[in-house]
Amino acid sequence: MGGLGAPRASREPCASRMPSVLATCRATLLASLASLMLACGGPDVSGDLGSDVGLEAQGQAVTESDAERSGAIKPVALALEVNNGEGKLVRVRAGGTFYINQIDIRAVVQATTDEGLKSLRTDSDFAGLGWTGVRVADQESTGLGAPFTRRRFYRGAAWMDVPSFFTVEPVDQHGRLTGAPVLVNAGSEYTRRTESDDFFVRRFRAIQTATGCATRTDCSGSTSFEEEALVELRNAYDHARAHTLTFQPNTRALRLRWSLRPFAPYELPVEQVKNPEYSYGFKVELAALTPPRPNGTYAPGSDITFQLTLRDGAGKRLHPKGVLPPYNEVAPDGTESGLQYYRAFFDATTTYYRRKHRERMLMAQVIGPAQNIQPIRSIVGLGAFLDPDIDAQVVGLPQRDGVYSQFTTFPFANVLFGGAFIDPNLWNQINTDTWTFTIPSNAAPGTYLVTAKGRRVYLGEDLPGSTTMEIQVGTKQRTQATLPTGPCNTCHSQGGELSQVLHANDNRAACSGCHAPLEFELEGPIFVRTHFIHSRSNRFDAPLEKCSSCHLTKASIQRTSKAACLSCHKSYPETHVAQFGPIESMYVGGGQESFQQCTGACHTQHPGSGL
């Protein structure tokens, strides 16, 4: 890896005085809003604006049982969405108390010619923002054959780099404040954390999507060019959760002001639901229906049937036992209970760059034995997803990958993808919440991890959830994974823990089964995504070439391949281009060959790695 092009350098953090500036701004703005509220005939909330005590008192104005149901005692995470200047309806439990946990804003225009972001910069909801400095940072094409889709990812515009903040104001039907507004700091995308940043995830970018391309690089014949700008804020830090918003009976909308366009606020209509059927929160449960042998273990070669149960925070089922609803009853917007299925057919997602949190895949996996867990580099073909006789995809084999793994999606992949590409009627069939994993006859003894993950979107709350159970195969002796990377909590903390972000799964040993390279999504493996995200975010404090920041052993940086190297590096020497071909993927460098091990005579060390 010594001859590879240097990874992109990190930017300097924002000025250290930013926290005090924002604090002053917060106090001044809230005081001004209090005066405005009084002048307009609203209630005097000046004592509440600078203190959480007043808000807590408002929350306790309901009965104890109502407070427990409404979330007034424990504030609920609230997700807000704006599309092309129009705020999406916010449905919440009446009288509830919330903190801002997610803001998604999108501006989009359609063009018929390839002019970069010209229409977006002049004729969109984001036209008035500063676009100076915008540039193409990455490019990726998708598709297993023509026509291809090409996406260009833009960064560096002035509005993307400057620190900004949002104010969320509850208002009545006349636009008058009904309670204390909340000020949240979006911070700067390029600074990992300051005292006043309110979100762990902060992403600002623009994307041009060209469809109908003849090849991965030739879109000259395309007549469809979508230009969009995105703001993605989510996972509020612990301190930000103290700034709460309580919905009064006369609250009819939320006014969302952005400091970069202060005189053009967005309005999100509010619907308050009294006595809803379900509670907030999300629980994922797993059970093995096939009993183990008398000694508590399963034999190699066993078929083990499992059952998935999804519940709200109070334990109520989100679906009947034994049944999951048809895909068409869930996608793209979910059910009344908050149940979600994979929805990227309707809202394309792209690792790091576009709304991966909105993909909402519901799935389960098994991997083991724990002591052998490692990344899976064998490609899972599309055919395995479409085969009507296969409900669970085999992604890891002991003799090939050093570890066994299977995963399944819900609905099963042959229904999920088969309905999209083969028979639309598959999306109308009722699905099951049970499935079977087959432990291979040559499975090594040890502890195997079974994990399920999904996402629930219910009355304003958008939460991931996961769970992992252990089963013993061939031995009663519990075994553990020894991971060659970590610790992640150096950065992932105070609201950004792995138990809160992504799939809400802090058991990293249980990731590699689902995250195998797929024929249509080669960037699946965790090492690819981790390298890519941390090298692009510019929020990783240590030098990128210092592998020892995350890698614990020298051996862990010597499993080299295109996928391992070019998921971080953006170039390699001309000699490599001549021998191995040009870089064709921003994630893995090339195609399926990208996971083949480089010769052991090359890249035996990484300059500056610290190992």
ZITA-V406793 format. One record per run of one state. SS is the DSSP state (helix for helix, strand for strand, loop for the rest). FROM is the first residue (numbers start at 1). LEN is the number of residues. If there is no record, write none. Layout:
# ZITA-V406793
ss=SS from=FROM len=LEN
ss=SS from=FROM len=LEN
This chain:
# ZITA-V406793
ss=loop from=1 len=17
ss=helix from=18 len=22
ss=loop from=40 len=6
ss=helix from=46 len=4
ss=loop from=50 len=2
ss=helix from=52 len=8
ss=loop from=60 len=4
ss=helix from=64 len=7
ss=loop from=71 len=5
ss=strand from=76 len=8
ss=loop from=84 len=2
ss=strand from=86 len=2
ss=loop from=88 len=2
ss=strand from=90 len=4
ss=loop from=94 len=3
ss=strand from=97 len=15
ss=loop from=112 len=6
ss=helix from=118 len=6
ss=loop from=124 len=11
ss=strand from=135 len=8
ss=loop from=143 len=5
ss=strand from=148 len=8
ss=loop from=156 len=2
ss=helix from=158 len=4
ss=loop from=162 len=2
ss=strand from=164 len=8
ss=loop from=172 len=5
ss=strand from=177 len=1
ss=loop from=178 len=4
ss=strand from=182 len=6
ss=loop from=188 len=11
ss=strand from=199 len=15
ss=loop from=214 len=10
ss=strand from=224 len=13
ss=loop from=237 len=1
ss=helix from=238 len=5
ss=loop from=243 len=1
ss=strand from=244 len=3
ss=loop from=247 len=6
ss=strand from=253 len=6
ss=loop from=259 len=2
ss=strand from=261 len=13
ss=loop from=274 len=9
ss=strand from=283 len=6
ss=loop from=289 len=9
ss=strand from=298 len=1
ss=loop from=299 len=4
ss=strand from=303 len=9
ss=loop from=312 len=5
ss=strand from=317 len=1
ss=loop from=318 len=5
ss=strand from=323 len=2
ss=loop from=325 len=2
ss=helix from=327 len=3
ss=loop from=330 len=20
ss=strand from=350 len=1
ss=loop from=351 len=3
ss=strand from=354 len=1
ss=loop from=355 len=1
ss=helix from=356 len=3
ss=loop from=359 len=4
ss=strand from=363 len=6
ss=loop from=369 len=1
ss=helix from=370 len=3
ss=loop from=373 len=7
ss=strand from=380 len=1
ss=loop from=381 len=2
ss=helix from=383 len=4
ss=loop from=387 len=6
ss=strand from=393 len=4
ss=loop from=397 len=1
ss=helix from=398 len=4
ss=loop from=402 len=2
ss=strand from=404 len=6
ss=loop from=410 len=3
ss=helix from=413 len=9
ss=loop from=422 len=2
ss=helix from=424 len=5
ss=loop from=429 len=2
ss=strand from=431 len=2
ss=loop from=433 len=1
ss=strand from=434 len=5
ss=loop from=439 len=7
ss=strand from=446 len=13
ss=loop from=459 len=2
ss=strand from=461 len=13
ss=loop from=474 len=11
ss=strand from=485 len=1
ss=loop from=486 len=2
ss=helix from=488 len=3
ss=loop from=491 len=17
ss=helix from=508 len=3
ss=loop from=511 len=7
ss=strand from=518 len=1
ss=loop from=519 len=2
ss=strand from=521 len=1
ss=helix from=522 len=3
ss=loop from=525 len=1
ss=helix from=526 len=12
ss=loop from=538 len=9
ss=helix from=547 len=3
ss=loop from=550 len=1
ss=strand from=551 len=1
ss=loop from=552 len=3
ss=helix from=555 len=3
ss=loop from=558 len=4
ss=helix from=562 len=5
ss=loop from=567 len=7
ss=helix from=574 len=7
ss=loop from=581 len=4
ss=strand from=585 len=1
ss=loop from=586 len=3
ss=strand from=589 len=1
ss=loop from=590 len=2
ss=helix from=592 len=4
ss=loop from=596 len=16
